[in-house]
Amino acid sequence: MAKTAASRRKYTTITIPSVLFDKLGDRIKGTGFSSVSDYATYILRETLADMSTGKAKGKDRSGVVERLHSLGYVG
C-alpha cells in the first residue's frame, strides 16, 4: 500500500511558553490556519525564506527580528 506524502513527513515537537501559544491561538481565529502548529510552521518558513533571500539584511532584518520578538521567539 502506497503511503501519502503527508504520512511520510517527519515531525518533531518544539516547546513554547503557554502564554505565547495562547496568543498565537487568538491570532489564528477566523483565518485559514487549523492549528497553532500550522501557523507557527508558516511563520518560521516565511522567516527562513526572508532570511535566505536577503530580505532580512539591514533594515529588513530588524523587521524580521521585531516580528519574531512580538511572537515570543526572540528574547
CHARMM internal coordinates of N, CA and C (Angstrom, degrees):
IC EDIT
DIST 1 N 1 CA 1.4409
DIST 1 CA 1 C 1.5276
ANGL 1 N 1 CA 1 C 109.59
DIST 1 C 2 N 1.3050
ANGL 1 CA 1 C 2 N 117.72
DIHE 1 N 1 CA 1 C 2 N 130.33
DIST 2 N 2 CA 1.4705
ANGL 1 C 2 N 2 CA 122.44
DIHE 1 CA 1 C 2 N 2 CA -177.70
DIST 2 CA 2 C 1.5211
ANGL 2 N 2 CA 2 C 110.64
DIHE 1 C 2 N 2 CA 2 C -77.80
DIST 2 C 3 N 1.2913
ANGL 2 CA 2 C 3 N 114.35
DIHE 2 N 2 CA 2 C 3 N 137.23
DIST 3 N 3 CA 1.4629
ANGL 2 C 3 N 3 CA 119.57
DIHE 2 CA 2 C 3 N 3 CA 176.79
DIST 3 CA 3 C 1.5162
ANGL 3 N 3 CA 3 C 109.34
DIHE 2 C 3 N 3 CA 3 C -86.35
DIST 3 C 4 N 1.3241
ANGL 3 CA 3 C 4 N 116.30
DIHE 3 N 3 CA 3 C 4 N 146.64
DIST 4 N 4 CA 1.4590
ANGL 3 C 4 N 4 CA 120.02
DIHE 3 CA 3 C 4 N 4 CA 175.70
DIST 4 CA 4 C 1.5130
ANGL 4 N 4 CA 4 C 109.02
DIHE 3 C 4 N 4 CA 4 C -77.80
DIST 4 C 5 N 1.3263
ANGL 4 CA 4 C 5 N 116.05
DIHE 4 N 4 CA 4 C 5 N 161.70
DIST 5 N 5 CA 1.4729
ANGL 4 C 5 N 5 CA 120.51
DIHE 4 CA 4 C 5 N 5 CA 179.16
DIST 5 CA 5 C 1.5181
ANGL 5 N 5 CA 5 C 110.50
DIHE 4 C 5 N 5 CA 5 C -58.26
DIST 5 C 6 N 1.3242
ANGL 5 CA 5 C 6 N 117.17
DIHE 5 N 5 CA 5 C 6 N -39.72
DIST 6 N 6 CA 1.4671
ANGL 5 C 6 N 6 CA 120.28
DIHE 5 CA 5 C 6 N 6 CA -178.80
DIST 6 CA 6 C 1.5253
ANGL 6 N 6 CA 6 C 111.61
DIHE 5 C 6 N 6 CA 6 C -64.94
DIST 6 C 7 N 1.3126
ANGL 6 CA 6 C 7 N 117.59
DIHE 6 N 6 CA 6 C 7 N -36.90
DIST 7 N 7 CA 1.4592
ANGL 6 C 7 N 7 CA 119.10
DIHE 6 CA 6 C 7 N 7 CA -178.41
DIST 7 CA 7 C 1.5245
ANGL 7 N 7 CA 7 C 112.18
DIHE 6 C 7 N 7 CA 7 C -74.78
DIST 7 C 8 N 1.3523
ANGL 7 CA 7 C 8 N 117.74
DIHE 7 N 7 CA 7 C 8 N -18.10
DIST 8 N 8 CA 1.4646
ANGL 7 C 8 N 8 CA 121.24
DIHE 7 CA 7 C 8 N 8 CA 178.14
DIST 8 CA 8 C 1.5201
ANGL 8 N 8 CA 8 C 112.34
DIHE 7 C 8 N 8 CA 8 C -87.11
DIST 8 C 9 N 1.3142
ANGL 8 CA 8 C 9 N 117.87
DIHE 8 N 8 CA 8 C 9 N -15.62
DIST 9 N 9 CA 1.4605
ANGL 8 C 9 N 9 CA 120.51
DIHE 8 CA 8 C 9 N 9 CA -179.69
DIST 9 CA 9 C 1.5130
ANGL 9 N 9 CA 9 C 109.93
DIHE 8 C 9 N 9 CA 9 C -66.43
DIST 9 C 10 N 1.3198
ANGL 9 CA 9 C 10 N 114.54
DIHE 9 N 9 CA 9 C 10 N 146.86
DIST 10 N 10 CA 1.4571
ANGL 9 C 10 N 10 CA 119.94
DIHE 9 CA 9 C 10 N 10 CA 177.54
DIST 10 CA 10 C 1.5138
ANGL 10 N 10 CA 10 C 108.53
DIHE 9 C 10 N 10 CA 10 C -107.30
DIST 10 C 11 N 1.2942
ANGL 10 CA 10 C 11 N 116.21
DIHE 10 N 10 CA 10 C 11 N 141.64
DIST 11 N 11 CA 1.4530
ANGL 10 C 11 N 11 CA 122.23
DIHE 10 CA 10 C 11 N 11 CA -178.65
DIST 11 CA 11 C 1.5131
ANGL 11 N 11 CA 11 C 109.77
DIHE 10 C 11 N 11 CA 11 C -127.04
DIST 11 C 12 N 1.3047
ANGL 11 CA 11 C 12 N 115.05
DIHE 11 N 11 CA 11 C 12 N 159.88
DIST 12 N 12 CA 1.4506
ANGL 11 C 12 N 12 CA 122.31
DIHE 11 CA 11 C 12 N 12 CA 173.52
DIST 12 CA 12 C 1.5196
ANGL 12 N 12 CA 12 C 107.24
DIHE 11 C 12 N 12 CA 12 C -138.25
DIST 12 C 13 N 1.2833
ANGL 12 CA 12 C 13 N 116.49
DIHE 12 N 12 CA 12 C 13 N 172.53
DIST 13 N 13 CA 1.4545
ANGL 12 C 13 N 13 CA 121.71
DIHE 12 CA 12 C 13 N 13 CA -178.64
DIST 13 CA 13 C 1.5151
ANGL 13 N 13 CA 13 C 109.42
DIHE 12 C 13 N 13 CA 13 C -111.80
DIST 13 C 14 N 1.3362
ANGL 13 CA 13 C 14 N 116.24
DIHE 13 N 13 CA 13 C 14 N 136.50
DIST 14 N 14 CA 1.4623
ANGL 13 C 14 N 14 CA 120.46
DIHE 13 CA 13 C 14 N 14 CA 170.88
DIST 14 CA 14 C 1.5224
ANGL 14 N 14 CA 14 C 107.45
DIHE 13 C 14 N 14 CA 14 C -115.01
DIST 14 C 15 N 1.2935
ANGL 14 CA 14 C 15 N 115.68
DIHE 14 N 14 CA 14 C 15 N 155.55
DIST 15 N 15 CA 1.4451
ANGL 14 C 15 N 15 CA 120.98
DIHE 14 CA 14 C 15 N 15 CA -179.28
DIST 15 CA 15 C 1.5214
ANGL 15 N 15 CA 15 C 109.17
DIHE 14 C 15 N 15 CA 15 C -109.83
DIST 15 C 16 N 1.3235
ANGL 15 CA 15 C 16 N 115.57
DIHE 15 N 15 CA 15 C 16 N 129.01
DIST 16 N 16 CA 1.4629
ANGL 15 C 16 N 16 CA 121.27
DIHE 15 CA 15 C 16 N 16 CA 176.40
DIST 16 CA 16 C 1.5246
ANGL 16 N 16 CA 16 C 107.65
DIHE 15 C 16 N 16 CA 16 C -129.72
DIST 16 C 17 N 1.3156
ANGL 16 CA 16 C 17 N 117.08
DIHE 16 N 16 CA 16 C 17 N 157.48
DIST 17 N 17 CA 1.4652
ANGL 16 C 17 N 17 CA 119.45
DIHE 16 CA 16 C 17 N 17 CA 178.51
DIST 17 CA 17 C 1.5295
ANGL 17 N 17 CA 17 C 110.81
DIHE 16 C 17 N 17 CA 17 C -60.97
DIST 17 C 18 N 1.3249
ANGL 17 CA 17 C 18 N 115.81
DIHE 17 N 17 CA 17 C 18 N 144.43
DIST 18 N 18 CA 1.4716
ANGL 17 C 18 N 18 CA 121.45
DIHE 17 CA 17 C 18 N 18 CA -179.99
DIST 18 CA 18 C 1.5180
ANGL 18 N 18 CA 18 C 112.00
DIHE 17 C 18 N 18 CA 18 C -58.18
DIST 18 C 19 N 1.3238
ANGL 18 CA 18 C 19 N 116.59
DIHE 18 N 18 CA 18 C 19 N -37.33
DIST 19 N 19 CA 1.4683
ANGL 18 C 19 N 19 CA 120.19
DIHE 18 CA 18 C 19 N 19 CA 179.82
DIST 19 CA 19 C 1.5241
ANGL 19 N 19 CA 19 C 110.03
DIHE 18 C 19 N 19 CA 19 C -62.16
DIST 19 C 20 N 1.3295
ANGL 19 CA 19 C 20 N 117.22
DIHE 19 N 19 CA 19 C 20 N -42.63
DIST 20 N 20 CA 1.4586
ANGL 19 C 20 N 20 CA 121.53
DIHE 19 CA 19 C 20 N 20 CA 177.94
DIST 20 CA 20 C 1.5279
ANGL 20 N 20 CA 20 C 110.15
DIHE 19 C 20 N 20 CA 20 C -64.16
DIST 20 C 21 N 1.3133
ANGL 20 CA 20 C 21 N 117.32
DIHE 20 N 20 CA 20 C 21 N -43.65
DIST 21 N 21 CA 1.4597
ANGL 20 C 21 N 21 CA 121.48
DIHE 20 CA 20 C 21 N 21 CA 178.26
DIST 21 CA 21 C 1.5286
ANGL 21 N 21 CA 21 C 110.31
DIHE 20 C 21 N 21 CA 21 C -57.58
DIST 21 C 22 N 1.3253
ANGL 21 CA 21 C 22 N 116.17
DIHE 21 N 21 CA 21 C 22 N -44.45
DIST 22 N 22 CA 1.4683
ANGL 21 C 22 N 22 CA 120.65
DIHE 21 CA 21 C 22 N 22 CA 179.11
DIST 22 CA 22 C 1.5246
ANGL 22 N 22 CA 22 C 111.75
DIHE 21 C 22 N 22 CA 22 C -63.45
DIST 22 C 23 N 1.3372
ANGL 22 CA 22 C 23 N 116.74
DIHE 22 N 22 CA 22 C 23 N -41.56
DIST 23 N 23 CA 1.4673
ANGL 22 C 23 N 23 CA 120.37
DIHE 22 CA 22 C 23 N 23 CA 178.78
DIST 23 CA 23 C 1.5214
ANGL 23 N 23 CA 23 C 111.15
DIHE 22 C 23 N 23 CA 23 C -64.00
DIST 23 C 24 N 1.3248
ANGL 23 CA 23 C 24 N 116.05
DIHE 23 N 23 CA 23 C 24 N -41.22
DIST 24 N 24 CA 1.4575
ANGL 23 C 24 N 24 CA 119.86
DIHE 23 CA 23 C 24 N 24 CA 177.50
DIST 24 CA 24 C 1.5281
ANGL 24 N 24 CA 24 C 110.68
DIHE 23 C 24 N 24 CA 24 C -64.90
DIST 24 C 25 N 1.3147
ANGL 24 CA 24 C 25 N 116.29
DIHE 24 N 24 CA 24 C 25 N -39.23
DIST 25 N 25 CA 1.4581
ANGL 24 C 25 N 25 CA 120.54
DIHE 24 CA 24 C 25 N 25 CA 176.93
DIST 25 CA 25 C 1.5152
ANGL 25 N 25 CA 25 C 111.88
DIHE 24 C 25 N 25 CA 25 C -61.12
DIST 25 C 26 N 1.3306
ANGL 25 CA 25 C 26 N 116.01
DIHE 25 N 25 CA 25 C 26 N -41.63
DIST 26 N 26 CA 1.4674
ANGL 25 C 26 N 26 CA 120.39
DIHE 25 CA 25 C 26 N 26 CA 177.07
DIST 26 CA 26 C 1.5261
ANGL 26 N 26 CA 26 C 110.82
DIHE 25 C 26 N 26 CA 26 C -64.14
DIST 26 C 27 N 1.3201
ANGL 26 CA 26 C 27 N 116.18
DIHE 26 N 26 CA 26 C 27 N -39.06
DIST 27 N 27 CA 1.4600
ANGL 26 C 27 N 27 CA 121.23
DIHE 26 CA 26 C 27 N 27 CA -176.31
DIST 27 CA 27 C 1.5297
ANGL 27 N 27 CA 27 C 112.55
DIHE 26 C 27 N 27 CA 27 C -67.64
DIST 27 C 28 N 1.3306
ANGL 27 CA 27 C 28 N 118.11
DIHE 27 N 27 CA 27 C 28 N -30.87
DIST 28 N 28 CA 1.4645
ANGL 27 C 28 N 28 CA 119.89
DIHE 27 CA 27 C 28 N 28 CA -176.23
DIST 28 CA 28 C 1.5223
ANGL 28 N 28 CA 28 C 113.55
DIHE 27 C 28 N 28 CA 28 C -87.12
DIST 28 C 29 N 1.3191
ANGL 28 CA 28 C 29 N 116.88
DIHE 28 N 28 CA 28 C 29 N -6.43
DIST 29 N 29 CA 1.4690
ANGL 28 C 29 N 29 CA 118.77
DIHE 28 CA 28 C 29 N 29 CA 179.24
DIST 29 CA 29 C 1.5245
ANGL 29 N 29 CA 29 C 109.35
DIHE 28 C 29 N 29 CA 29 C -58.89
DIST 29 C 30 N 1.3252
ANGL 29 CA 29 C 30 N 115.52
DIHE 29 N 29 CA 29 C 30 N 130.99
DIST 30 N 30 CA 1.4533
ANGL 29 C 30 N 30 CA 120.73
DIHE 29 CA 29 C 30 N 30 CA 178.82
DIST 30 CA 30 C 1.5161
ANGL 30 N 30 CA 30 C 114.50
DIHE 29 C 30 N 30 CA 30 C 78.99
DIST 30 C 31 N 1.3307
ANGL 30 CA 30 C 31 N 117.58
DIHE 30 N 30 CA 30 C 31 N 9.65
DIST 31 N 31 CA 1.4637
ANGL 30 C 31 N 31 CA 121.36
DIHE 30 CA 30 C 31 N 31 CA 177.89
DIST 31 CA 31 C 1.5206
ANGL 31 N 31 CA 31 C 108.97
DIHE 30 C 31 N 31 CA 31 C -107.82
DIST 31 C 32 N 1.2895
ANGL 31 CA 31 C 32 N 116.53
DIHE 31 N 31 CA 31 C 32 N -177.06
DIST 32 N 32 CA 1.4576
ANGL 31 C 32 N 32 CA 121.45
DIHE 31 CA 31 C 32 N 32 CA 177.74
DIST 32 CA 32 C 1.5160
ANGL 32 N 32 CA 32 C 113.81
DIHE 31 C 32 N 32 CA 32 C -84.12
DIST 32 C 33 N 1.3266
ANGL 32 CA 32 C 33 N 117.13
DIHE 32 N 32 CA 32 C 33 N -1.18
DIST 33 N 33 CA 1.4612
ANGL 32 C 33 N 33 CA 119.41
DIHE 32 CA 32 C 33 N 33 CA -179.46
DIST 33 CA 33 C 1.5200
ANGL 33 N 33 CA 33 C 109.79
DIHE 32 C 33 N 33 CA 33 C -79.47
DIST 33 C 34 N 1.3296
ANGL 33 CA 33 C 34 N 115.78
DIHE 33 N 33 CA 33 C 34 N 131.84
DIST 34 N 34 CA 1.4572
ANGL 33 C 34 N 34 CA 119.79
DIHE 33 CA 33 C 34 N 34 CA -176.90
DIST 34 CA 34 C 1.5225
ANGL 34 N 34 CA 34 C 113.38
DIHE 33 C 34 N 34 CA 34 C -90.77
DIST 34 C 35 N 1.3358
ANGL 34 CA 34 C 35 N 116.51
DIHE 34 N 34 CA 34 C 35 N -12.24
DIST 35 N 35 CA 1.4629
ANGL 34 C 35 N 35 CA 119.31
DIHE 34 CA 34 C 35 N 35 CA -179.33
DIST 35 CA 35 C 1.5302
ANGL 35 N 35 CA 35 C 109.80
DIHE 34 C 35 N 35 CA 35 C -159.12
DIST 35 C 36 N 1.3158
ANGL 35 CA 35 C 36 N 114.60
DIHE 35 N 35 CA 35 C 36 N 162.88
DIST 36 N 36 CA 1.4645
ANGL 35 C 36 N 36 CA 120.32
DIHE 35 CA 35 C 36 N 36 CA 175.55
DIST 36 CA 36 C 1.5215
ANGL 36 N 36 CA 36 C 109.24
DIHE 35 C 36 N 36 CA 36 C -63.33
DIST 36 C 37 N 1.3121
ANGL 36 CA 36 C 37 N 117.33
DIHE 36 N 36 CA 36 C 37 N -36.88
DIST 37 N 37 CA 1.4613
ANGL 36 C 37 N 37 CA 121.02
DIHE 36 CA 36 C 37 N 37 CA 178.84
DIST 37 CA 37 C 1.5286
ANGL 37 N 37 CA 37 C 111.01
DIHE 36 C 37 N 37 CA 37 C -61.31
DIST 37 C 38 N 1.3207
ANGL 37 CA 37 C 38 N 117.40
DIHE 37 N 37 CA 37 C 38 N -44.01
DIST 38 N 38 CA 1.4662
ANGL 37 C 38 N 38 CA 120.67
DIHE 37 CA 37 C 38 N 38 CA 177.27
DIST 38 CA 38 C 1.5212
ANGL 38 N 38 CA 38 C 111.21
DIHE 37 C 38 N 38 CA 38 C -60.77
DIST 38 C 39 N 1.3221
ANGL 38 CA 38 C 39 N 116.64
DIHE 38 N 38 CA 38 C 39 N -42.81
DIST 39 N 39 CA 1.4628
ANGL 38 C 39 N 39 CA 121.28
DIHE 38 CA 38 C 39 N 39 CA -179.01
DIST 39 CA 39 C 1.5298
ANGL 39 N 39 CA 39 C 110.58
DIHE 38 C 39 N 39 CA 39 C -67.00
DIST 39 C 40 N 1.3133
ANGL 39 CA 39 C 40 N 117.17
DIHE 39 N 39 CA 39 C 40 N -44.70
DIST 40 N 40 CA 1.4671
ANGL 39 C 40 N 40 CA 120.96
DIHE 39 CA 39 C 40 N 40 CA 179.80
DIST 40 CA 40 C 1.5277
ANGL 40 N 40 CA 40 C 110.32
DIHE 39 C 40 N 40 CA 40 C -62.87
DIST 40 C 41 N 1.3209
ANGL 40 CA 40 C 41 N 117.24
DIHE 40 N 40 CA 40 C 41 N -39.57
DIST 41 N 41 CA 1.4586
ANGL 40 C 41 N 41 CA 121.17
DIHE 40 CA 40 C 41 N 41 CA 177.33
DIST 41 CA 41 C 1.5207
ANGL 41 N 41 CA 41 C 109.99
DIHE 40 C 41 N 41 CA 41 C -62.28
DIST 41 C 42 N 1.3232
ANGL 41 CA 41 C 42 N 117.03
DIHE 41 N 41 CA 41 C 42 N -44.02
DIST 42 N 42 CA 1.4632
ANGL 41 C 42 N 42 CA 121.55
DIHE 41 CA 41 C 42 N 42 CA 178.11
DIST 42 CA 42 C 1.5308
ANGL 42 N 42 CA 42 C 110.70
DIHE 41 C 42 N 42 CA 42 C -59.82
DIST 42 C 43 N 1.3203
ANGL 42 CA 42 C 43 N 117.28
DIHE 42 N 42 CA 42 C 43 N -47.77
DIST 43 N 43 CA 1.4696
ANGL 42 C 43 N 43 CA 121.59
DIHE 42 CA 42 C 43 N 43 CA -178.74
DIST 43 CA 43 C 1.5233
ANGL 43 N 43 CA 43 C 110.46
DIHE 42 C 43 N 43 CA 43 C -61.28
DIST 43 C 44 N 1.3188
ANGL 43 CA 43 C 44 N 116.62
DIHE 43 N 43 CA 43 C 44 N -44.90
DIST 44 N 44 CA 1.4604
ANGL 43 C 44 N 44 CA 119.86
DIHE 43 CA 43 C 44 N 44 CA -178.76
DIST 44 CA 44 C 1.5238
ANGL 44 N 44 CA 44 C 111.43
DIHE 43 C 44 N 44 CA 44 C -66.44
DIST 44 C 45 N 1.3255
ANGL 44 CA 44 C 45 N 117.99
DIHE 44 N 44 CA 44 C 45 N -40.43
DIST 45 N 45 CA 1.4676
ANGL 44 C 45 N 45 CA 120.17
DIHE 44 CA 44 C 45 N 45 CA 177.38
DIST 45 CA 45 C 1.5243
ANGL 45 N 45 CA 45 C 111.12
DIHE 44 C 45 N 45 CA 45 C -63.52
DIST 45 C 46 N 1.3266
ANGL 45 CA 45 C 46 N 116.57
DIHE 45 N 45 CA 45 C 46 N -44.58
DIST 46 N 46 CA 1.4644
ANGL 45 C 46 N 46 CA 120.44
DIHE 45 CA 45 C 46 N 46 CA 179.00
DIST 46 CA 46 C 1.5264
ANGL 46 N 46 CA 46 C 110.95
DIHE 45 C 46 N 46 CA 46 C -61.66
DIST 46 C 47 N 1.3062
ANGL 46 CA 46 C 47 N 116.55
DIHE 46 N 46 CA 46 C 47 N -42.13
DIST 47 N 47 CA 1.4666
ANGL 46 C 47 N 47 CA 121.00
DIHE 46 CA 46 C 47 N 47 CA -179.77
DIST 47 CA 47 C 1.5226
ANGL 47 N 47 CA 47 C 110.51
DIHE 46 C 47 N 47 CA 47 C -64.47
DIST 47 C 48 N 1.3292
ANGL 47 CA 47 C 48 N 117.27
DIHE 47 N 47 CA 47 C 48 N -45.38
DIST 48 N 48 CA 1.4631
ANGL 47 C 48 N 48 CA 120.26
DIHE 47 CA 47 C 48 N 48 CA 178.11
DIST 48 CA 48 C 1.5199
ANGL 48 N 48 CA 48 C 111.30
DIHE 47 C 48 N 48 CA 48 C -62.89
DIST 48 C 49 N 1.3175
ANGL 48 CA 48 C 49 N 116.89
DIHE 48 N 48 CA 48 C 49 N -40.37
DIST 49 N 49 CA 1.4678
ANGL 48 C 49 N 49 CA 120.38
DIHE 48 CA 48 C 49 N 49 CA 178.38
DIST 49 CA 49 C 1.5179
ANGL 49 N 49 CA 49 C 110.37
DIHE 48 C 49 N 49 CA 49 C -63.11
DIST 49 C 50 N 1.3267
ANGL 49 CA 49 C 50 N 117.11
DIHE 49 N 49 CA 49 C 50 N -44.44
DIST 50 N 50 CA 1.4598
ANGL 49 C 50 N 50 CA 121.18
DIHE 49 CA 49 C 50 N 50 CA 178.37
DIST 50 CA 50 C 1.5246
ANGL 50 N 50 CA 50 C 110.71
DIHE 49 C 50 N 50 CA 50 C -60.09
DIST 50 C 51 N 1.3129
ANGL 50 CA 50 C 51 N 115.94
DIHE 50 N 50 CA 50 C 51 N -43.15
DIST 51 N 51 CA 1.4550
ANGL 50 C 51 N 51 CA 119.95
DIHE 50 CA 50 C 51 N 51 CA -177.92
DIST 51 CA 51 C 1.5276
ANGL 51 N 51 CA 51 C 111.42
DIHE 50 C 51 N 51 CA 51 C -69.68
DIST 51 C 52 N 1.3183
ANGL 51 CA 51 C 52 N 118.05
DIHE 51 N 51 CA 51 C 52 N -36.88
DIST 52 N 52 CA 1.4621
ANGL 51 C 52 N 52 CA 119.98
DIHE 51 CA 51 C 52 N 52 CA -177.50
DIST 52 CA 52 C 1.5256
ANGL 52 N 52 CA 52 C 112.39
DIHE 51 C 52 N 52 CA 52 C -77.74
DIST 52 C 53 N 1.3213
ANGL 52 CA 52 C 53 N 117.99
DIHE 52 N 52 CA 52 C 53 N -22.05
DIST 53 N 53 CA 1.4675
ANGL 52 C 53 N 53 CA 120.10
DIHE 52 CA 52 C 53 N 53 CA 179.19
DIST 53 CA 53 C 1.5225
ANGL 53 N 53 CA 53 C 111.89
DIHE 52 C 53 N 53 CA 53 C -92.38
DIST 53 C 54 N 1.3145
ANGL 53 CA 53 C 54 N 116.88
DIHE 53 N 53 CA 53 C 54 N 0.89
DIST 54 N 54 CA 1.4532
ANGL 53 C 54 N 54 CA 119.80
DIHE 53 CA 53 C 54 N 54 CA 178.66
DIST 54 CA 54 C 1.5089
ANGL 54 N 54 CA 54 C 113.94
DIHE 53 C 54 N 54 CA 54 C 89.33
DIST 54 C 55 N 1.3154
ANGL 54 CA 54 C 55 N 117.90
DIHE 54 N 54 CA 54 C 55 N -2.98
DIST 55 N 55 CA 1.4613
ANGL 54 C 55 N 55 CA 119.80
DIHE 54 CA 54 C 55 N 55 CA 178.01
DIST 55 CA 55 C 1.5146
ANGL 55 N 55 CA 55 C 111.34
DIHE 54 C 55 N 55 CA 55 C -65.72
DIST 55 C 56 N 1.3184
ANGL 55 CA 55 C 56 N 115.97
DIHE 55 N 55 CA 55 C 56 N -18.48
DIST 56 N 56 CA 1.4570
ANGL 55 C 56 N 56 CA 119.89
DIHE 55 CA 55 C 56 N 56 CA -177.31
DIST 56 CA 56 C 1.5228
ANGL 56 N 56 CA 56 C 112.52
DIHE 55 C 56 N 56 CA 56 C -92.22
DIST 56 C 57 N 1.3182
ANGL 56 CA 56 C 57 N 117.73
DIHE 56 N 56 CA 56 C 57 N 11.56
DIST 57 N 57 CA 1.4628
ANGL 56 C 57 N 57 CA 120.44
DIHE 56 CA 56 C 57 N 57 CA 179.69
DIST 57 CA 57 C 1.5119
ANGL 57 N 57 CA 57 C 110.36
DIHE 56 C 57 N 57 CA 57 C -92.01
DIST 57 C 58 N 1.3027
ANGL 57 CA 57 C 58 N 115.49
DIHE 57 N 57 CA 57 C 58 N 151.09
DIST 58 N 58 CA 1.4607
ANGL 57 C 58 N 58 CA 120.59
DIHE 57 CA 57 C 58 N 58 CA 176.88
DIST 58 CA 58 C 1.5100
ANGL 58 N 58 CA 58 C 112.53
DIHE 57 C 58 N 58 CA 58 C 59.50
DIST 58 C 59 N 1.3235
ANGL 58 CA 58 C 59 N 116.35
DIHE 58 N 58 CA 58 C 59 N -130.45
DIST 59 N 59 CA 1.4613
ANGL 58 C 59 N 59 CA 121.58
DIHE 58 CA 58 C 59 N 59 CA -177.66
DIST 59 CA 59 C 1.5163
ANGL 59 N 59 CA 59 C 111.67
DIHE 58 C 59 N 59 CA 59 C -62.90
DIST 59 C 60 N 1.3365
ANGL 59 CA 59 C 60 N 117.49
DIHE 59 N 59 CA 59 C 60 N -37.94
DIST 60 N 60 CA 1.4523
ANGL 59 C 60 N 60 CA 120.29
DIHE 59 CA 59 C 60 N 60 CA -179.37
DIST 60 CA 60 C 1.5207
ANGL 60 N 60 CA 60 C 111.79
DIHE 59 C 60 N 60 CA 60 C -63.95
DIST 60 C 61 N 1.3342
ANGL 60 CA 60 C 61 N 117.19
DIHE 60 N 60 CA 60 C 61 N -34.25
DIST 61 N 61 CA 1.4605
ANGL 60 C 61 N 61 CA 120.91
DIHE 60 CA 60 C 61 N 61 CA 179.48
DIST 61 CA 61 C 1.5122
ANGL 61 N 61 CA 61 C 110.31
DIHE 60 C 61 N 61 CA 61 C -61.59
DIST 61 C 62 N 1.3119
ANGL 61 CA 61 C 62 N 118.17
DIHE 61 N 61 CA 61 C 62 N -39.69
DIST 62 N 62 CA 1.4606
ANGL 61 C 62 N 62 CA 119.99
DIHE 61 CA 61 C 62 N 62 CA -179.12
DIST 62 CA 62 C 1.5250
ANGL 62 N 62 CA 62 C 110.47
DIHE 61 C 62 N 62 CA 62 C -63.72
DIST 62 C 63 N 1.3321
ANGL 62 CA 62 C 63 N 117.30
DIHE 62 N 62 CA 62 C 63 N -32.81
DIST 63 N 63 CA 1.4594
ANGL 62 C 63 N 63 CA 120.63
DIHE 62 CA 62 C 63 N 63 CA 176.88
DIST 63 CA 63 C 1.5192
ANGL 63 N 63 CA 63 C 111.76
DIHE 62 C 63 N 63 CA 63 C -65.98
DIST 63 C 64 N 1.3294
ANGL 63 CA 63 C 64 N 116.19
DIHE 63 N 63 CA 63 C 64 N -39.43
DIST 64 N 64 CA 1.4613
ANGL 63 C 64 N 64 CA 120.53
DIHE 63 CA 63 C 64 N 64 CA 177.73
DIST 64 CA 64 C 1.5157
ANGL 64 N 64 CA 64 C 109.60
DIHE 63 C 64 N 64 CA 64 C -66.23
DIST 64 C 65 N 1.3190
ANGL 64 CA 64 C 65 N 116.79
DIHE 64 N 64 CA 64 C 65 N -44.40
DIST 65 N 65 CA 1.4545
ANGL 64 C 65 N 65 CA 120.88
DIHE 64 CA 64 C 65 N 65 CA -179.90
DIST 65 CA 65 C 1.5273
ANGL 65 N 65 CA 65 C 109.91
DIHE 64 C 65 N 65 CA 65 C -63.22
DIST 65 C 66 N 1.3249
ANGL 65 CA 65 C 66 N 117.15
DIHE 65 N 65 CA 65 C 66 N -42.11
DIST 66 N 66 CA 1.4666
ANGL 65 C 66 N 66 CA 119.96
DIHE 65 CA 65 C 66 N 66 CA 177.51
DIST 66 CA 66 C 1.5250
ANGL 66 N 66 CA 66 C 110.91
DIHE 65 C 66 N 66 CA 66 C -61.79
DIST 66 C 67 N 1.3278
ANGL 66 CA 66 C 67 N 116.48
DIHE 66 N 66 CA 66 C 67 N -41.72
DIST 67 N 67 CA 1.4660
ANGL 66 C 67 N 67 CA 120.15
DIHE 66 CA 66 C 67 N 67 CA 179.46
DIST 67 CA 67 C 1.5265
ANGL 67 N 67 CA 67 C 110.63
DIHE 66 C 67 N 67 CA 67 C -63.38
DIST 67 C 68 N 1.3227
ANGL 67 CA 67 C 68 N 117.26
DIHE 67 N 67 CA 67 C 68 N -44.34
DIST 68 N 68 CA 1.4648
ANGL 67 C 68 N 68 CA 120.64
DIHE 67 CA 67 C 68 N 68 CA 177.86
DIST 68 CA 68 C 1.5316
ANGL 68 N 68 CA 68 C 111.01
DIHE 67 C 68 N 68 CA 68 C -64.54
DIST 68 C 69 N 1.3293
ANGL 68 CA 68 C 69 N 116.08
DIHE 68 N 68 CA 68 C 69 N -38.72
DIST 69 N 69 CA 1.4624
ANGL 68 C 69 N 69 CA 120.03
DIHE 68 CA 68 C 69 N 69 CA 178.44
DIST 69 CA 69 C 1.5216
ANGL 69 N 69 CA 69 C 110.97
DIHE 68 C 69 N 69 CA 69 C -62.81
DIST 69 C 70 N 1.3203
ANGL 69 CA 69 C 70 N 116.43
DIHE 69 N 69 CA 69 C 70 N -44.71
DIST 70 N 70 CA 1.4619
ANGL 69 C 70 N 70 CA 119.98
DIHE 69 CA 69 C 70 N 70 CA -178.62
DIST 70 CA 70 C 1.5322
ANGL 70 N 70 CA 70 C 111.79
DIHE 69 C 70 N 70 CA 70 C -64.68
DIST 70 C 71 N 1.3183
ANGL 70 CA 70 C 71 N 116.09
DIHE 70 N 70 CA 70 C 71 N -25.12
DIST 71 N 71 CA 1.4564
ANGL 70 C 71 N 71 CA 120.66
DIHE 70 CA 70 C 71 N 71 CA 178.44
DIST 71 CA 71 C 1.5326
ANGL 71 N 71 CA 71 C 112.60
DIHE 70 C 71 N 71 CA 71 C -90.70
DIST 71 C 72 N 1.3433
ANGL 71 CA 71 C 72 N 115.22
DIHE 71 N 71 CA 71 C 72 N -5.14
DIST 72 N 72 CA 1.4526
ANGL 71 C 72 N 72 CA 119.50
DIHE 71 CA 71 C 72 N 72 CA 177.20
DIST 72 CA 72 C 1.5131
ANGL 72 N 72 CA 72 C 115.76
DIHE 71 C 72 N 72 CA 72 C 90.02
DIST 72 C 73 N 1.3421
ANGL 72 CA 72 C 73 N 117.57
DIHE 72 N 72 CA 72 C 73 N 7.82
DIST 73 N 73 CA 1.4456
ANGL 72 C 73 N 73 CA 120.27
DIHE 72 CA 72 C 73 N 73 CA -179.17
DIST 73 CA 73 C 1.5168
ANGL 73 N 73 CA 73 C 112.47
DIHE 72 C 73 N 73 CA 73 C -84.29
DIST 73 C 74 N 1.3159
ANGL 73 CA 73 C 74 N 118.14
DIHE 73 N 73 CA 73 C 74 N -23.63
DIST 74 N 74 CA 1.4547
ANGL 73 C 74 N 74 CA 122.83
DIHE 73 CA 73 C 74 N 74 CA -179.25
DIST 74 CA 74 C 1.5186
ANGL 74 N 74 CA 74 C 107.74
DIHE 73 C 74 N 74 CA 74 C -119.53
DIST 74 C 75 N 1.3112
ANGL 74 CA 74 C 75 N 115.72
DIHE 74 N 74 CA 74 C 75 N 132.03
DIST 75 N 75 CA 1.4694
ANGL 74 C 75 N 75 CA 119.97
DIHE 74 CA 74 C 75 N 75 CA -177.52
DIST 75 CA 75 C 1.4801
ANGL 75 N 75 CA 75 C 114.72
DIHE 74 C 75 N 75 CA 75 C -80.42
END
COOR INIT
IC SEED 1 N 1 CA 1 C
IC BUILD
